Amino acid sequence: MSGMLSAAADWFQSVDDFPWLDIPYCILMAVFLREHKGSIKFAVNHPIASLVILLLYVQANVICVHLLLGLPLVACLHNAWDSLTAVICWWGVFFCPGDLFFKAVQIKPIQLAIRIICEARHARLVMHSCQEGNQLFPQHATIIVLCGVVDGSAVRLMMSLDRKIRGDSACESDGDNELNQVTEVTKASLVLGLFNAVILLGKIPLSPAEGVFIGALFMIALLMNNILLGRHDPFIPIQGAFWKVVCSKHQKVE
């Protein structure tokens, strides 16, 4: 069993980020941006601002983690292919003649494949950020976990800046501040961060590559849970029980 896990982990590690993981992610982020109310009108009237928002989404994890660790923010521009891919996907989703590109990526099997790939990419990048934190602050569990959480929730954190850029074009339905209303992706990233910290601290006999593969399976399982069972946040029962024990004296104030 461990041999199969190791072989699968090595195979996944051998898959290059570009183009296999980065292109689907850029497509997903462009579609996510387009689904905001008034996004098409905003892109037509303010194309540069719309493109900048997408680039912030695509590079959100690097920006947020480097800000946390005090590393150069311009590192997000080290790979020109990522930025070029984001520009092409933005044009395809918003301005492709006949809306052909957007209609194509909305086909259910293609949409599912893109989302599965992006969940696997999510697990890989969370581990990468945890390793980065461990490299700068060796054996510091809190920083390792925090790097994982910030990386995984970076897009949601970036939405606050997105709304500032769009100003009056933004609406309340675009999402709450992530710190006010923690979403499933941040909770899942916390789980991944804790799991990765245990691996990097040597508490369980797994390699980082194996941790990434298990994390990818975890994220894909959450996605399939949402699609097949329609349960958008399986952490709510655990969260409710936790707060009931910790804050049992006080009721939630409306």
Residue frames as qw, qx, qy, qz and C-alpha x, y, z in Angstrom:
[[0.000, 0.886, 0.463, 0.000, 0.00, 0.00, 0.00],
 [0.294, -0.813, 0.108, 0.491, 2.80, 2.41, 0.90],
 [0.446, -0.117, 0.604, 0.650, 4.52, 1.50, -2.37],
 [0.223, 0.638, 0.638, 0.368, 1.42, 2.46, -4.33],
 [0.153, -0.940, -0.235, 0.196, 1.13, 5.72, -2.40],
 [0.419, -0.594, 0.329, 0.602, 4.78, 6.53, -3.01],
 [0.399, 0.161, 0.668, 0.608, 4.48, 5.75, -6.74],
 [0.101, 0.806, 0.546, 0.207, 1.31, 7.86, -7.08],
 [0.276, -0.891, -0.061, 0.355, 2.93, 10.72, -5.14],
 [0.447, -0.358, 0.472, 0.670, 6.05, 10.60, -7.32],
 [0.320, 0.450, 0.666, 0.502, 3.90, 10.63, -10.46],
 [0.031, -0.918, -0.394, -0.029, 1.93, 13.66, -9.28],
 [0.395, -0.755, 0.141, 0.504, 5.12, 15.44, -8.29],
 [0.474, -0.072, 0.574, 0.664, 6.48, 14.88, -11.82],
 [0.253, 0.748, 0.557, 0.257, 3.51, 16.75, -13.35],
 [0.312, 0.097, -0.009, 0.945, 4.63, 20.27, -14.25],
 [0.093, 0.561, 0.457, -0.684, 2.62, 23.22, -12.96],
 [0.421, 0.651, -0.123, -0.620, 2.60, 24.74, -16.43],
 [0.322, -0.179, -0.243, -0.897, 0.61, 23.93, -18.48],
 [0.404, -0.254, -0.869, -0.129, -1.25, 21.07, -16.76],
 [0.307, -0.545, -0.654, 0.425, -2.21, 22.84, -13.54],
 [0.132, -0.354, -0.088, 0.922, -1.81, 26.55, -14.23],
 [0.165, -0.104, -0.534, -0.822, -4.00, 26.82, -17.33],
 [0.371, -0.519, -0.749, -0.178, -7.09, 25.18, -15.71],
 [0.338, -0.530, -0.470, 0.620, -6.57, 27.43, -12.66],
 [0.047, -0.191, 0.152, 0.969, -6.46, 30.59, -14.79],
 [0.277, -0.295, -0.677, -0.614, -9.63, 29.48, -16.56],
 [0.405, -0.546, -0.717, 0.154, -11.37, 28.80, -13.24],
 [0.257, -0.456, -0.274, 0.807, -10.39, 32.20, -11.83],
 [0.070, 0.020, -0.368, -0.927, -11.54, 34.01, -14.99],
 [0.372, -0.421, -0.729, -0.390, -14.90, 32.22, -14.82],
 [0.400, -0.521, -0.592, 0.467, -15.12, 33.01, -11.08],
 [0.124, -0.291, -0.034, 0.948, -14.54, 36.69, -11.87],
 [0.201, -0.151, -0.556, -0.792, -17.13, 36.69, -14.64],
 [0.365, -0.481, -0.794, -0.068, -19.76, 35.23, -12.32],
 [0.159, -0.374, -0.401, 0.821, -19.66, 38.41, -10.22],
 [0.242, 0.800, 0.543, -0.083, -22.70, 40.58, -10.86],
 [0.189, 0.967, -0.002, -0.170, -21.94, 43.30, -13.40],
 [0.619, -0.446, 0.454, 0.461, -18.52, 41.83, -14.23],
 [0.581, 0.404, 0.520, 0.479, -19.05, 41.90, -18.01],
 [0.109, 0.950, 0.207, 0.205, -20.06, 45.55, -18.01],
 [0.448, -0.834, 0.231, 0.223, -17.11, 46.34, -15.73],
 [0.695, -0.143, 0.506, 0.491, -14.68, 44.47, -18.02],
 [0.451, 0.647, 0.432, 0.437, -15.96, 46.38, -21.07],
 [0.051, -0.973, -0.095, -0.205, -15.84, 49.78, -19.37],
 [0.284, -0.832, 0.469, -0.080, -12.68, 49.19, -17.31],
 [0.930, 0.243, -0.274, 0.008, -10.68, 46.40, -19.02],
 [0.376, 0.523, -0.595, 0.480, -7.36, 47.18, -17.31],
 [0.420, -0.404, 0.511, -0.632, -8.93, 47.10, -13.85],
 [0.935, -0.005, 0.048, -0.351, -10.74, 43.84, -14.67],
 [0.806, 0.379, -0.416, 0.187, -7.51, 42.24, -15.89],
 [0.083, 0.539, -0.605, 0.580, -5.59, 43.44, -12.82],
 [0.704, -0.300, 0.344, -0.543, -8.22, 41.82, -10.57],
 [0.977, 0.142, -0.126, -0.102, -7.77, 38.49, -12.39],
 [0.566, 0.501, -0.516, 0.403, -3.98, 38.73, -12.09],
 [0.276, -0.498, 0.535, -0.624, -4.41, 39.37, -8.35],
 [0.901, -0.122, 0.166, -0.383, -6.56, 36.24, -8.10],
 [0.895, 0.331, -0.284, 0.086, -4.10, 34.12, -10.06],
 [0.497, 0.407, -0.511, 0.571, -1.10, 35.29, -8.01],
 [0.523, -0.703, 0.000, -0.481, -2.98, 35.68, -4.71],
 [0.917, -0.356, -0.124, 0.129, -1.21, 32.83, -2.92],
 [0.678, 0.206, -0.140, 0.691, 2.29, 34.16, -3.68],
 [0.011, -0.645, 0.031, -0.763, 1.33, 37.73, -2.74],
 [0.656, -0.645, -0.043, -0.390, -0.32, 36.79, 0.56],
 [0.924, -0.264, -0.111, 0.252, 2.29, 34.24, 1.71],
 [0.590, 0.301, -0.116, 0.741, 5.22, 36.49, 0.79],
 [0.199, -0.703, 0.025, -0.683, 3.54, 39.37, 2.59],
 [0.820, -0.546, -0.077, -0.152, 3.20, 37.13, 5.65],
 [0.896, -0.176, -0.002, 0.408, 6.85, 35.98, 5.52],
 [0.176, -0.876, 0.160, 0.419, 8.33, 39.35, 4.56],
 [0.596, -0.013, 0.591, 0.544, 9.52, 38.16, 1.14],
 [0.042, 0.266, -0.317, -0.909, 9.54, 40.25, -2.07],
 [0.583, 0.456, 0.484, -0.467, 6.04, 40.58, -3.54],
 [0.446, 0.640, -0.383, -0.495, 7.43, 40.93, -7.07],
 [0.237, -0.241, 0.936, 0.097, 8.24, 37.21, -6.93],
 [0.602, 0.425, 0.592, -0.326, 4.70, 36.66, -8.22],
 [0.536, 0.770, -0.116, -0.327, 5.98, 37.92, -11.60],
 [0.350, -0.535, 0.722, 0.265, 8.88, 35.46, -11.85],
 [0.413, 0.163, 0.853, 0.276, 7.01, 33.27, -14.33],
 [0.220, 0.280, -0.224, -0.908, 5.86, 35.29, -17.33],
 [0.237, -0.132, -0.869, -0.413, 3.84, 32.33, -18.65],
 [0.091, -0.478, -0.787, 0.379, 1.44, 32.55, -15.70],
 [0.110, 0.547, 0.159, -0.815, 0.66, 36.20, -16.42],
 [0.223, 0.228, -0.600, -0.734, 0.36, 35.61, -20.17],
 [0.171, -0.252, -0.944, -0.124, -1.94, 32.62, -19.57],
 [0.004, 0.545, 0.610, -0.575, -4.12, 34.74, -17.28],
 [0.178, 0.448, -0.157, -0.862, -4.40, 37.47, -19.94],
 [0.248, 0.060, -0.794, -0.552, -5.42, 34.95, -22.62],
 [0.154, -0.380, -0.903, 0.128, -7.98, 33.25, -20.34],
 [0.067, 0.525, 0.365, -0.766, -9.39, 36.65, -19.34],
 [0.266, 0.319, -0.405, -0.814, -9.86, 37.58, -23.01],
 [0.237, -0.075, -0.916, -0.314, -11.38, 34.17, -23.78],
 [0.099, -0.448, -0.820, 0.343, -13.89, 34.29, -20.92],
 [0.075, 0.641, 0.321, -0.693, -14.95, 37.91, -21.43],
 [0.267, 0.675, -0.190, -0.661, -14.37, 38.80, -25.09],
 [0.293, -0.072, 0.876, 0.376, -14.15, 35.64, -27.22],
 [0.401, 0.102, -0.374, -0.830, -16.42, 36.02, -30.31],
 [0.684, -0.167, -0.556, -0.442, -19.75, 34.29, -29.83],
 [0.570, -0.542, 0.435, -0.438, -18.82, 33.60, -26.20],
 [0.863, 0.198, -0.448, -0.120, -17.47, 30.27, -27.50],
 [0.379, 0.343, -0.720, 0.470, -14.66, 29.91, -24.95],
 [0.345, -0.224, 0.527, -0.744, -16.88, 30.58, -21.93],
 [0.850, 0.039, -0.038, -0.524, -19.58, 28.20, -23.24],
 [0.744, 0.293, -0.599, 0.047, -16.97, 25.49, -23.82],
 [0.232, 0.259, -0.746, 0.568, -15.53, 25.62, -20.29],
 [0.519, -0.138, 0.360, -0.763, -19.06, 25.60, -18.87],
 [0.780, 0.056, -0.537, -0.316, -19.74, 22.14, -20.36],
 [0.777, -0.554, 0.134, -0.267, -20.22, 19.91, -17.31],
 [0.957, -0.055, -0.023, 0.283, -17.46, 17.29, -17.95],
 [0.508, 0.522, -0.152, 0.668, -14.92, 20.01, -18.81],
 [0.306, -0.745, 0.144, -0.575, -15.99, 22.09, -15.81],
 [0.890, -0.446, 0.057, -0.080, -15.61, 19.06, -13.51],
 [0.863, 0.173, -0.085, 0.468, -12.16, 18.23, -14.90],
 [0.224, 0.669, -0.165, 0.689, -11.01, 21.83, -14.38],
 [0.535, -0.696, 0.141, -0.457, -12.26, 21.88, -10.80],
 [0.963, -0.245, -0.003, 0.114, -10.62, 18.54, -9.94],
 [0.694, 0.368, -0.129, 0.605, -7.28, 19.71, -11.37],
 [0.025, -0.719, 0.155, -0.677, -7.54, 22.96, -9.41],
 [0.763, -0.597, 0.071, -0.237, -8.22, 21.12, -6.14],
 [0.928, -0.036, -0.036, 0.370, -5.10, 19.00, -6.70],
 [0.421, 0.563, -0.107, 0.704, -3.13, 22.18, -7.47],
 [0.419, -0.775, 0.050, -0.470, -4.50, 23.72, -4.25],
 [0.896, -0.436, 0.040, 0.075, -2.99, 20.90, -2.18],
 [0.787, 0.230, -0.027, 0.572, 0.37, 21.21, -3.95],
 [0.178, 0.682, -0.074, 0.706, 0.62, 24.97, -3.40],
 [0.614, -0.730, 0.036, -0.300, -0.39, 24.72, 0.28],
 [0.918, -0.246, 0.034, 0.310, 2.44, 22.23, 0.85],
 [0.582, 0.459, -0.011, 0.672, 4.85, 24.49, -1.06],
 [0.149, -0.784, 0.074, -0.598, 3.94, 27.45, 1.19],
 [0.812, -0.577, 0.049, -0.077, 4.29, 25.29, 4.32],
 [0.870, 0.033, 0.013, 0.491, 7.75, 24.23, 3.14],
 [0.302, 0.659, -0.031, 0.688, 8.64, 27.87, 2.48],
 [0.467, -0.776, 0.082, -0.416, 7.61, 28.78, 6.02],
 [0.921, -0.361, 0.062, 0.131, 9.56, 25.83, 7.45],
 [0.733, 0.352, -0.032, 0.581, 12.63, 26.86, 5.48],
 [0.088, 0.689, -0.126, 0.708, 12.62, 30.38, 6.92],
 [0.457, -0.519, 0.424, -0.584, 11.45, 29.38, 10.41],
 [0.489, 0.159, -0.857, -0.041, 12.58, 25.75, 10.93],
 [0.356, -0.236, -0.869, 0.250, 10.37, 23.56, 13.08],
 [0.170, 0.114, 0.331, -0.921, 7.99, 26.45, 13.89],
 [0.142, 0.373, 0.914, 0.071, 4.61, 24.72, 13.75],
 [0.164, 0.727, 0.427, -0.513, 2.46, 27.86, 14.06],
 [0.128, 0.629, -0.341, -0.687, 4.12, 29.57, 11.10],
 [0.071, -0.067, 0.913, 0.396, 3.95, 26.42, 8.97],
 [0.151, 0.537, 0.822, -0.115, 0.22, 26.06, 9.61],
 [0.126, 0.762, 0.190, -0.606, -0.40, 29.79, 9.10],
 [0.016, 0.422, -0.604, -0.676, 1.41, 29.68, 5.73],
 [0.080, 0.195, 0.943, 0.259, -0.86, 26.85, 4.64],
 [0.117, 0.685, 0.643, -0.321, -4.03, 28.65, 5.72],
 [0.079, 0.720, -0.078, -0.685, -3.03, 31.95, 4.10],
 [0.032, -0.243, 0.765, 0.596, -2.04, 30.22, 0.85],
 [0.081, 0.332, 0.929, 0.141, -5.25, 28.23, 0.65],
 [0.053, 0.780, 0.569, -0.256, -7.53, 31.17, 1.44],
 [0.308, -0.279, 0.187, 0.890, -5.56, 33.77, -0.55],
 [0.004, 0.350, 0.603, 0.717, -8.18, 34.26, -3.27],
 [0.321, -0.741, -0.587, -0.061, -10.92, 34.80, -0.69],
 [0.420, -0.611, -0.163, 0.651, -8.69, 37.28, 1.15],
 [0.258, -0.058, 0.384, 0.885, -7.96, 39.06, -2.13],
 [0.014, 0.635, 0.697, 0.333, -11.69, 39.58, -2.73],
 [0.236, -0.812, -0.315, 0.432, -11.64, 42.52, -0.30],
 [0.235, -0.453, 0.332, 0.794, -9.11, 44.29, -2.54],
 [0.160, 0.299, 0.774, 0.535, -11.15, 43.26, -5.59],
 [0.061, -0.791, -0.609, 0.003, -14.19, 45.04, -4.19],
 [0.247, -0.729, -0.022, 0.638, -12.14, 48.15, -3.48],
 [0.233, -0.169, 0.572, 0.768, -10.95, 48.23, -7.10],
 [0.032, 0.445, 0.771, 0.454, -14.44, 47.75, -8.52],
 [0.080, 0.012, 0.233, -0.969, -15.93, 50.30, -6.16],
 [0.557, 0.187, 0.231, -0.776, -19.59, 50.94, -6.99],
 [0.635, 0.245, -0.591, -0.433, -19.56, 48.03, -9.47],
 [0.236, 0.068, -0.933, 0.264, -19.14, 45.56, -6.63],
 [0.621, -0.417, -0.200, -0.633, -22.17, 44.26, -4.78],
 [0.527, -0.479, 0.553, -0.431, -22.80, 42.61, -1.44],
 [0.963, 0.072, 0.147, -0.213, -23.51, 39.23, -3.06],
 [0.593, 0.632, -0.485, 0.115, -19.89, 38.99, -4.23],
 [0.784, -0.093, -0.530, 0.309, -18.94, 37.56, -0.87],
 [0.477, -0.877, -0.028, -0.053, -18.27, 38.62, 2.70],
 [0.062, 0.774, -0.596, 0.208, -14.89, 39.46, 4.13],
 [0.752, 0.092, -0.652, 0.036, -13.17, 36.12, 4.72],
 [0.208, 0.164, -0.691, 0.673, -12.24, 37.08, 8.27],
 [0.479, -0.082, 0.270, -0.831, -15.90, 37.81, 9.07],
 [0.892, 0.130, 0.169, -0.398, -17.35, 34.74, 7.37],
 [0.222, -0.479, 0.822, 0.212, -14.82, 31.91, 7.11],
 [0.782, 0.316, -0.235, -0.484, -15.56, 29.70, 4.10],
 [0.986, -0.063, 0.149, -0.027, -15.03, 26.00, 3.50],
 [0.737, 0.546, -0.223, 0.329, -11.82, 26.56, 1.52],
 [0.024, -0.723, 0.477, -0.499, -10.14, 28.28, 4.48],
 [0.774, -0.390, 0.384, -0.318, -11.21, 25.52, 6.86],
 [0.970, 0.222, 0.029, 0.093, -9.91, 22.88, 4.44],
 [0.476, 0.690, -0.345, 0.422, -6.64, 24.82, 4.14],
 [0.412, -0.659, 0.470, -0.419, -6.33, 24.79, 7.94],
 [0.950, -0.120, 0.267, -0.104, -6.66, 20.99, 7.88],
 [0.819, 0.486, -0.103, 0.288, -4.02, 20.78, 5.12],
 [0.109, 0.795, -0.396, 0.447, -1.76, 23.17, 7.01],
 [0.661, -0.521, 0.449, -0.301, -1.95, 21.06, 10.18],
 [0.976, 0.120, 0.179, 0.038, -1.37, 17.86, 8.20],
 [0.636, 0.654, -0.201, 0.357, 1.61, 19.36, 6.37],
 [0.186, -0.785, 0.438, -0.397, 3.08, 20.67, 9.62],
 [0.853, -0.330, 0.378, -0.146, 2.95, 17.21, 11.15],
 [0.909, 0.348, 0.064, 0.219, 4.78, 15.84, 8.10],
 [0.406, 0.760, -0.246, 0.444, 7.42, 18.58, 7.96],
 [0.382, -0.709, 0.450, -0.386, 8.07, 18.28, 11.71],
 [0.356, 0.330, -0.874, 0.024, 8.71, 14.57, 11.22],
 [0.513, -0.169, 0.580, -0.610, 5.85, 13.38, 13.42],
 [0.864, 0.233, 0.384, -0.226, 4.51, 10.92, 10.84],
 [0.488, -0.293, 0.660, 0.490, 6.58, 8.89, 8.33],
 [0.572, 0.686, 0.443, 0.078, 5.38, 10.52, 5.12],
 [0.442, -0.023, 0.250, 0.861, 7.32, 12.49, 2.53],
 [0.185, 0.456, 0.098, -0.865, 6.10, 15.93, 1.42],
 [0.286, 0.133, -0.675, -0.667, 5.23, 14.43, -1.99],
 [0.246, -0.305, -0.920, -0.015, 3.03, 11.81, -0.32],
 [0.015, -0.482, -0.521, 0.704, 1.47, 14.55, 1.82],
 [0.236, 0.314, -0.262, -0.882, 0.61, 16.53, -1.31],
 [0.316, -0.060, -0.835, -0.447, -1.03, 13.50, -2.91],
 [0.196, -0.430, -0.834, 0.285, -3.11, 12.73, 0.19],
 [0.046, 0.466, 0.248, -0.848, -4.02, 16.42, 0.44],
 [0.262, 0.157, -0.523, -0.795, -5.11, 16.41, -3.21],
 [0.299, -0.269, -0.899, -0.173, -7.37, 13.39, -2.55],
 [0.122, -0.472, -0.629, 0.606, -8.82, 15.22, 0.48],
 [0.154, 0.390, -0.043, -0.907, -9.62, 18.34, -1.56],
 [0.319, 0.023, -0.718, -0.618, -11.14, 16.29, -4.40],
 [0.228, -0.353, -0.896, 0.141, -13.25, 14.38, -1.86],
 [0.033, 0.488, 0.402, -0.774, -14.61, 17.69, -0.53],
 [0.248, 0.266, -0.387, -0.847, -15.41, 18.79, -4.08],
 [0.334, -0.126, -0.862, -0.361, -17.26, 15.55, -4.85],
 [0.117, -0.413, -0.768, 0.475, -19.11, 15.84, -1.54],
 [0.162, 0.439, 0.120, -0.876, -20.37, 19.27, -2.62],
 [0.333, 0.199, -0.579, -0.717, -21.34, 18.11, -6.11],
 [0.380, -0.125, -0.893, -0.207, -22.94, 14.76, -5.28],
 [0.306, -0.467, -0.762, 0.328, -24.47, 15.47, -1.87],
 [0.031, -0.771, -0.282, -0.570, -25.00, 19.21, -2.15],
 [0.600, -0.728, -0.201, 0.264, -23.34, 19.82, 1.21],
 [0.399, 0.831, -0.096, 0.375, -21.35, 22.99, 0.77],
 [0.020, 0.677, -0.554, 0.484, -19.52, 22.98, 4.08],
 [0.817, -0.204, -0.539, -0.017, -19.01, 19.64, 5.86],
 [0.404, 0.146, -0.546, 0.720, -17.05, 21.42, 8.60],
 [0.352, -0.507, -0.041, -0.786, -20.14, 23.17, 9.99],
 [0.822, -0.449, -0.308, -0.163, -21.13, 20.32, 12.44],
 [0.743, -0.082, -0.325, 0.580, -17.56, 20.20, 13.81],
 [0.157, 0.363, -0.093, 0.914, -17.41, 23.99, 13.98],
 [0.527, -0.556, -0.199, -0.612, -20.77, 24.13, 15.76],
 [0.854, -0.384, -0.335, 0.106, -19.75, 21.52, 18.32],
 [0.593, 0.107, -0.265, 0.753, -16.41, 23.29, 18.95],
 [0.044, -0.419, 0.060, -0.905, -17.99, 26.69, 19.58],
 [0.682, -0.529, -0.316, -0.395, -20.68, 25.12, 21.74],
 [0.815, -0.303, -0.332, 0.366, -17.99, 23.77, 24.05],
 [0.485, 0.099, -0.141, 0.858, -15.70, 26.82, 23.95],
 [0.108, -0.165, 0.032, -0.980, -18.36, 29.55, 24.04],
 [0.281, -0.427, -0.855, -0.086, -21.21, 27.71, 25.75],
 [0.152, -0.464, -0.498, 0.716, -21.80, 30.66, 28.10],
 [0.185, 0.485, -0.050, -0.853, -22.81, 33.02, 25.28],
 [0.604, 0.525, 0.599, 0.014, -25.33, 32.71, 22.49],
 [0.390, 0.186, 0.414, 0.801, -24.65, 34.11, 19.03],
 [0.089, 0.620, 0.307, -0.717, -25.85, 37.73, 18.91],
 [0.448, 0.581, 0.576, 0.361, -27.89, 38.67, 15.83]]
